[in-house]
Amino acid sequence: KYAENMYYFSELALTLNAPESGPAPTDSRRRPDQRLMENGRWDEANAEKQRLEEKQRLSRKRREAEAARATEDGTPYDPYKPLWFERKKDPVTQELAHVYKGGYWESKEKQDWSLCPDIF
């Protein structure tokens, strides 16, 4: 109702970010900065966004440092890999694409998110 008054978003666009029961802790609908913004708490949302971005930067720096140490030591380093997707060559376009490899729906059914990183 009144979707046209909400930033000119369609009703569908407004419902895409609606909370859902039991999504993964990494689901973008759980972003605390986004929820604050949606509730009109702009200053808090901006501060939270800054915190999340800094957390992401630190995580990336940690991975880069681990990779550098592994290179120096000559030990194998397993780079970050998505949990539920893998990169494969598209048979039609011959470009690399992320293809679902399974596991998400099973984890959701069991509510076992133990493999998910703490991103928020």
N, CA, C and O of each residue as an XYZ file, in Angstrom:
480
protein
N       0.842     -1.180      0.000
C       0.000      0.000      0.000
C       0.892      1.250      0.000
O       1.856      1.323      0.763
N       0.582      2.204     -0.829
C       1.310      3.476     -0.958
C       2.755      3.289     -1.424
O       3.609      4.126     -1.130
N       3.038      2.209     -2.142
C       4.398      1.938     -2.599
C       4.955      3.080     -3.431
O       6.153      3.360     -3.383
N       4.090      3.742     -4.196
C       4.566      4.828     -5.061
C       5.135      5.986     -4.258
O       5.885      6.796     -4.802
N       4.800      6.084     -2.990
C       5.321      7.158     -2.140
C       6.655      6.805     -1.487
O       7.261      7.653     -0.832
N       7.110      5.594     -1.653
C       8.344      5.132     -1.024
C       9.488      5.176     -2.047
O       9.846      4.147     -2.619
N      10.048      6.336     -2.272
C      11.197      6.520     -3.161
C      10.923      6.039     -4.586
O      11.857      5.700     -5.313
N       9.667      6.006     -4.984
C       9.260      5.575     -6.322
C       9.586      4.107     -6.588
O       9.703      3.695     -7.742
N       9.734      3.317     -5.523
C       9.958      1.878     -5.688
C       8.615      1.203     -5.967
O       7.567      1.647     -5.500
N       8.676      0.140     -6.725
C       7.467     -0.652     -6.935
C       7.183     -1.446     -5.662
O       8.033     -1.544     -4.777
N       5.988     -2.008     -5.582
C       5.645     -2.824     -4.420
C       6.602     -4.017     -4.313
O       7.021     -4.387     -3.217
N       6.941     -4.610     -5.455
C       7.882     -5.738     -5.454
C       9.237     -5.313     -4.891
O       9.804     -5.999     -4.041
N       9.750     -4.185     -5.368
C      11.060     -3.713     -4.897
C      11.045     -3.468     -3.390
O      12.031     -3.744     -2.706
N       9.939     -2.953     -2.876
C       9.848     -2.680     -1.445
C       9.825     -3.958     -0.614
O      10.261     -3.951      0.537
N       9.329     -5.043     -1.177
C       9.226     -6.286     -0.398
C      10.451     -7.180     -0.535
O      10.585     -8.143      0.221
N      11.332     -6.899     -1.456
C      12.508     -7.750     -1.649
C      13.399     -7.819     -0.415
O      14.067     -8.830     -0.196
N      13.420     -6.776      0.383
C      14.279     -6.730      1.555
C      13.516     -7.050      2.847
O      14.039     -6.845      3.943
N      12.305     -7.542      2.722
C      11.495     -7.852      3.906
C      12.146     -8.979      4.707
O      12.646     -9.946      4.131
N      12.139     -8.855      6.031
C      12.710     -9.919      6.862
C      12.003    -11.246      6.620
O      10.809    -11.295      6.325
N      12.765    -12.307      6.753
C      12.253    -13.661      6.540
C      12.728    -14.515      7.703
O      13.769    -14.236      8.299
N      11.995    -15.521      8.017
C      12.354    -16.405      9.119
C      13.489    -17.346      8.711
O      13.377    -18.076      7.726
N      14.573    -17.323      9.473
C      15.636    -18.303      9.333
C      16.659    -18.173      8.227
O      17.270    -19.183      7.879
N      16.899    -16.984      7.635
C      17.931    -16.917      6.598
C      19.335    -17.024      7.213
O      19.506    -16.902      8.426
N      20.303    -17.247      6.376
C      21.696    -17.346      6.826
C      22.125    -16.054      7.511
O      21.620    -14.980      7.183
N      23.053    -16.152      8.460
C      23.533    -14.932      9.124
C      24.255    -13.990      8.167
O      24.477    -12.825      8.494
N      24.619    -14.483      6.993
C      25.284    -13.650      5.990
C      24.297    -13.035      4.997
O      24.707    -12.301      4.098
N      23.021    -13.320      5.146
C      21.992    -12.790      4.253
C      21.983    -11.265      4.345
O      21.997    -10.708      5.443
N      21.960    -10.601      3.212
C      22.040     -9.138      3.202
C      20.864     -8.479      3.917
O      20.966     -7.325      4.332
N      19.762     -9.187      4.064
C      18.626     -8.612      4.793
C      18.929     -8.462      6.274
O      18.174     -7.810      6.995
N      20.020     -9.054      6.738
C      20.409     -8.931      8.141
C      21.403     -7.789      8.366
O      21.871     -7.588      9.487
N      21.723     -7.053      7.319
C      22.673     -5.946      7.471
C      22.137     -4.929      8.463
O      21.092     -4.321      8.230
N      22.843     -4.743      9.563
C      22.334     -3.811     10.576
C      22.275     -2.373     10.088
O      21.382     -1.630     10.496
N      23.198     -1.956      9.228
C      23.166     -0.581      8.733
C      21.939     -0.348      7.862
O      21.338      0.726      7.897
N      21.579     -1.339      7.096
C      20.424     -1.209      6.218
C      19.136     -1.111      7.030
O      18.266     -0.295      6.725
N      19.017     -1.934      8.052
C      17.827     -1.879      8.911
C      17.708     -0.512      9.588
O      16.617      0.054      9.664
N      18.820      0.009     10.075
C      18.797      1.329     10.710
C      18.330      2.396      9.715
O      17.533      3.271     10.053
N      18.840      2.307      8.489
C      18.454      3.265      7.458
C      16.961      3.156      7.163
O      16.261      4.164      7.062
N      16.480      1.907      7.025
C      15.067      1.715      6.729
C      14.165      2.253      7.833
O      13.020      2.632      7.587
N      14.693      2.282      9.044
C      13.926      2.804     10.171
C      14.154      4.299     10.387
O      13.718      4.860     11.391
N      14.843      4.941      9.435
C      15.039      6.383      9.492
C      16.090      6.850     10.469
O      16.134      8.032     10.808
N      16.939      5.950     10.931
C      17.987      6.307     11.898
C      19.301      6.508     11.122
O      20.230      5.706     11.214
N      19.342      7.596     10.363
C      20.395      7.852      9.389
C      21.792      7.948     10.004
O      22.730      7.343      9.486
N      21.946      8.686     11.082
C      23.276      8.846     11.687
C      23.802      7.514     12.204
O      24.973      7.187     12.010
N      22.941      6.749     12.861
C      23.352      5.431     13.350
C      23.661      4.500     12.183
O      24.609      3.717     12.248
N      22.868      4.581     11.119
C      23.089      3.745      9.947
C      24.450      4.043      9.319
O      25.172      3.126      8.930
N      24.796      5.326      9.222
C      26.083      5.707      8.647
C      27.236      5.210      9.510
O      28.231      4.709      8.985
N      27.113      5.343     10.823
C      28.164      4.869     11.727
C      28.307      3.346     11.620
O      29.421      2.823     11.627
N      27.202      2.656     11.522
C      27.236      1.192     11.409
C      27.843      0.776     10.071
O      28.597     -0.195     10.007
N      27.521      1.498      9.014
C      28.106      1.202      7.697
C      29.621      1.368      7.739
O      30.353      0.551      7.180
N      30.086      2.411      8.392
C      31.523      2.632      8.532
C      32.174      1.472      9.301
O      33.255      1.010      8.936
N      31.506      1.006     10.374
C      32.031     -0.114     11.156
C      32.126     -1.378     10.295
O      33.131     -2.089     10.332
N      31.073     -1.650      9.524
C      31.084     -2.839      8.666
C      32.178     -2.767      7.608
O      32.853     -3.761      7.341
N      32.352     -1.605      7.011
C      33.387     -1.451      5.987
C      34.775     -1.646      6.579
O      35.636     -2.266      5.955
N      34.993     -1.127      7.766
C      36.289     -1.316      8.423
C      36.509     -2.787      8.751
O      37.619     -3.297      8.596
N      35.476     -3.464      9.196
C      35.583     -4.898      9.485
C      35.942     -5.665      8.212
O      36.762     -6.582      8.258
N      35.342     -5.303      7.083
C      35.652     -5.943      5.807
C      37.100     -5.677      5.388
O      37.791     -6.574      4.905
N      37.552     -4.430      5.581
C      38.941     -4.099      5.228
C      39.924     -4.912      6.064
O      40.908     -5.429      5.536
N      39.660     -5.030      7.377
C      40.544     -5.797      8.250
C      40.567     -7.275      7.863
O      41.618     -7.916      7.892
N      39.423     -7.799      7.509
C      39.331     -9.195      7.090
C      40.147     -9.425      5.809
O      40.874    -10.412      5.697
N      40.018     -8.512      4.858
C      40.777     -8.633      3.611
C      42.276     -8.536      3.879
O      43.054     -9.304      3.314
N      42.692     -7.595      4.739
C      44.115     -7.455      5.070
C      44.653     -8.713      5.739
O      45.783     -9.127      5.478
N      43.841     -9.320      6.604
C      44.245    -10.552      7.274
C      44.454    -11.682      6.254
O      45.437    -12.420      6.324
N      43.518    -11.804      5.312
C      43.666    -12.831      4.264
C      44.899    -12.570      3.413
O      45.624    -13.503      3.067
N      45.144    -11.301      3.069
C      46.319    -10.962      2.265
C      47.602    -11.274      3.020
O      48.560    -11.769      2.427
N      47.637    -10.993      4.317
C      48.821    -11.282      5.136
C      49.051    -12.791      5.231
O      50.191    -13.249      5.152
N      47.982    -13.558      5.398
C      48.104    -15.017      5.448
C      48.652    -15.557      4.135
O      49.498    -16.452      4.131
N      48.174    -15.018      3.029
C      48.649    -15.454      1.715
C      50.125    -15.105      1.534
O      50.893    -15.906      1.000
N      50.519    -13.922      1.975
C      51.920    -13.508      1.854
C      52.817    -14.400      2.702
O      53.883    -14.817      2.247
N      52.394    -14.698      3.935
C      53.184    -15.593      4.803
C      53.317    -16.972      4.183
O      54.391    -17.573      4.219
N      52.235    -17.470      3.616
C      52.271    -18.790      2.995
C      53.222    -18.793      1.805
O      53.944    -19.766      1.587
N      53.224    -17.721      1.043
C      54.137    -17.618     -0.099
C      55.584    -17.612      0.375
O      56.434    -18.297     -0.195
N      55.864    -16.833      1.425
C      57.224    -16.770      1.970
C      57.671    -18.117      2.522
O      58.814    -18.527      2.319
N      56.769    -18.805      3.222
C      57.095    -20.089      3.829
C      57.075    -21.238      2.828
O      57.605    -22.316      3.099
N      56.464    -21.006      1.677
C      56.330    -22.063      0.692
C      55.243    -23.068      1.058
O      55.232    -24.191      0.556
N      54.335    -22.658      1.933
C      53.255    -23.556      2.323
C      52.019    -23.269      1.482
O      51.825    -22.147      1.014
N      51.193    -24.277      1.293
C      49.976    -24.055      0.493
C      49.034    -23.085      1.193
O      48.904    -23.098      2.417
N      48.389    -22.258      0.412
C      47.412    -21.325      0.956
C      46.109    -21.508      0.203
O      46.075    -21.424     -1.025
N      45.043    -21.758      0.937
C      43.727    -21.942      0.337
C      42.982    -20.615      0.395
O      42.524    -20.214      1.466
N      42.853    -19.925     -0.736
C      42.191    -18.623     -0.715
C      40.714    -18.755     -0.387
O      40.153    -19.851     -0.404
N      40.099    -17.633     -0.090
C      38.675    -17.600      0.230
C      37.863    -18.209     -0.905
O      38.101    -17.939     -2.083
N      36.906    -19.032     -0.519
C      35.991    -19.610     -1.500
C      34.567    -19.440     -0.991
O      34.302    -19.654      0.192
N      33.654    -19.059     -1.868
C      32.253    -18.950     -1.460
C      31.727    -20.293     -0.959
O      32.161    -21.349     -1.420
N      30.792    -20.244     -0.018
C      30.254    -21.475      0.552
C      29.372    -22.253     -0.406
O      29.483    -23.476     -0.498
N      28.504    -21.565     -1.115
C      27.479    -22.261     -1.891
C      27.613    -22.076     -3.398
O      26.716    -22.456     -4.150
N      28.712    -21.501     -3.839
C      28.921    -21.289     -5.267
C      30.338    -21.679     -5.644
O      31.242    -21.661     -4.808
N      30.528    -22.034     -6.915
C      31.872    -22.284     -7.419
C      31.991    -21.642     -8.792
O      31.009    -21.495     -9.519
N      33.208    -21.267     -9.122
C      33.434    -20.633    -10.421
C      33.634    -21.708    -11.468
O      34.477    -22.593    -11.324
N      32.849    -21.617    -12.516
C      32.936    -22.556    -13.632
C      32.806    -21.781    -14.933
O      32.243    -20.686    -14.973
N      33.327    -22.360    -15.973
C      33.213    -21.735    -17.286
C      31.814    -22.002    -17.827
O      31.358    -23.144    -17.864
N      31.147    -20.944    -18.242
C      29.828    -21.070    -18.844
C      29.996    -21.739    -20.203
O      30.787    -21.274    -21.025
N      29.262    -22.825    -20.452
C      29.445    -23.545    -21.724
C      29.044    -22.740    -22.957
O      29.522    -23.011    -24.058
N      28.180    -21.762    -22.778
C      27.733    -20.958    -23.918
C      28.646    -19.768    -24.151
O      29.124    -19.556    -25.266
N      28.893    -18.983    -23.092
C      29.663    -17.750    -23.252
C      31.164    -17.965    -23.088
O      31.962    -17.113    -23.480
N      31.548    -19.097    -22.514
C      32.948    -19.410    -22.220
C      33.556    -18.461    -21.188
O      34.778    -18.383    -21.061
N      32.707    -17.739    -20.451
C      33.180    -16.858    -19.392
C      33.005    -17.550    -18.049
O      32.153    -18.424    -17.892
N      33.838    -17.141    -17.068
C      33.698    -17.698    -15.735
C      32.441    -17.147    -15.081
O      32.146    -15.956    -15.177
N      31.705    -18.027    -14.419
C      30.476    -17.628    -13.734
C      30.408    -18.360    -12.398
O      30.987    -19.436    -12.244
N      29.704    -17.778    -11.434
C      29.482    -18.445    -10.154
C      28.226    -19.308    -10.286
O      27.144    -18.812    -10.600
N      28.395    -20.599    -10.042
C      27.312    -21.563    -10.188
C      27.010    -22.167     -8.820
O      27.923    -22.551     -8.090
N      25.745    -22.248     -8.482
C      25.326    -22.818     -7.201
C      25.783    -24.278     -7.121
O      25.540    -25.065     -8.035
N      26.451    -24.628     -6.011
C      26.940    -26.004     -5.854
C      26.176    -26.793     -4.798
O      26.482    -27.960     -4.549
N      25.193    -26.165     -4.183
C      24.372    -26.877     -3.207
C      24.759    -26.561     -1.780
O      25.811    -25.977     -1.518
N      23.882    -26.961     -0.848
C      24.166    -26.836      0.564
C      23.373    -25.773      1.296
O      23.102    -25.920      2.487
N      22.994    -24.701      0.609
C      22.295    -23.615      1.295
C      20.951    -24.080      1.846
O      20.658    -23.890      3.026
N      20.140    -24.686      0.989
C      18.785    -25.054      1.407
C      18.817    -26.120      2.492
O      17.950    -26.145      3.366
N      19.815    -27.000      2.442
C      19.959    -28.009      3.490
C      20.325    -27.348      4.818
O      19.786    -27.703      5.866
N      21.243    -26.385      4.764
C      21.631    -25.651      5.975
C      20.449    -24.868      6.526
O      20.249    -24.800      7.738
N      19.671    -24.279      5.631
C      18.512    -23.504      6.079
C      17.488    -24.412      6.738
O      16.923    -24.063      7.775
N      17.250    -25.560      6.151
C      16.273    -26.493      6.724
C      16.694    -26.930      8.125
O      15.859    -27.032      9.024
N      17.994    -27.190      8.311
C      18.510    -27.623      9.615
C      18.791    -26.443     10.548
O      18.999    -26.623     11.748
N      18.794    -25.231      9.977
C      19.215    -24.029     10.704
C      20.624    -24.219     11.267
O      20.919    -23.834     12.398
N      21.474    -24.817     10.452
C      22.877    -25.023     10.804
C      23.718    -24.094      9.947
O      24.019    -24.389      8.791
N      24.088    -22.976     10.532
C      24.869    -21.967      9.818
C      26.313    -21.948     10.324
O      26.980    -20.917     10.235
N      26.795    -23.049     10.844
C      28.123    -23.100     11.451
C      29.248    -22.795     10.456
O      30.333    -22.390     10.872
N      29.016    -22.979      9.172
C      30.054    -22.696      8.176
C      30.119    -21.214      7.776
O      31.081    -20.776      7.145
N      29.104    -20.464      8.144
C      29.029    -19.053      7.739
C      30.029    -18.195      8.523
O      30.145    -18.327      9.741
N      30.736    -17.330      7.829
C      31.629    -16.392      8.537
C      30.822    -15.291      9.216
O      29.666    -15.048      8.867
N      31.438    -14.635     10.181
C      30.804    -13.516     10.877
C      31.109    -12.244     10.098
O      32.164    -11.638     10.282
N      30.193    -11.841      9.231
C      30.467    -10.678      8.386
C      29.830     -9.394      8.888
O      30.184     -8.311      8.423
N      28.910     -9.491      9.816
C      28.251     -8.284     10.321
C      28.716     -7.986     11.721
O      28.275     -7.007     12.322
